[in-house]
Amino acid sequence: MSVRQPLQVTAIPAFADNYLWLIHNHQHAAVVDPGDAVPVEAALAQLDLTLDAILLTHHHRDHAGGVAALTAAREIPVYGPARESIAGVTIPLSEGDGVSLPSLAMTLSILDVPGHTAGHIAYVGHEQHWLFCGDTLFAGGCGRLFEGTPAQMTQSLAKLAALPDNTAVYCAHEYTLSNLRFALAAEPGNAELTARYAQAQQQRAEGKATVPSTIGLEKQTNPFLRYRQPALIAQLQSDNRLEGDDPVAAFAALREWKNGYR
Ligand SMILES: [Zn+2]
């Protein structure tokens, strides 16, 4: 009787700062947001894996650009957001749907998380405590609002923040250091944030990824989950970026500030 190998998630670095996520059990694999097929094929060959499914969070090319090449010689399902039209998607998904990956003996459930794009979805492995959130929540930050409103994004981020604290956040970019620099400007008195920044600097100096992070850590240190905190609101007000204390206005002011922050 063969021993079933545990599921794991392997990062495939791509482009300048993307992570494509490979979920596998040392035999079978599913890939999340394959923006480029070349490093995915290399990882599959190196780890001797059969690719059984593709999972897309949104339509941007650095997330979906590898689909055509990966499916050219494979008959595999391509899951993607129902509210976006992405070439190659065979199974459109929206909140409440589930994805069953029989060869990996796992299921993922879908959350609608519009904001970065209009139809962005996230995949949650409740049993594993895994979240694949594309460009919605980042380590220390959140995605730019290309197609959605601040109100939508706050609702989307609230769904992710409601997941258990030990949920691993597999976001799609290594933006952590610049995100945390901004976070410190927005909330300089946050001791957990100061400690996290020091740790992230160390990890990057050693050439390590700073992701996945966890929902618990994001709730403690990510200004885009902390825009209701009095200290953060006070900072926005004293910089003349916010009048009053409406949470969505505070979130919008924070996002606006980050857009121009260097
Ligand atoms: Zn994107």
Residues whose N, C-alpha, C, O or C-beta is under 5 A from the ligand:
A	BS01	ZN	H60 D135
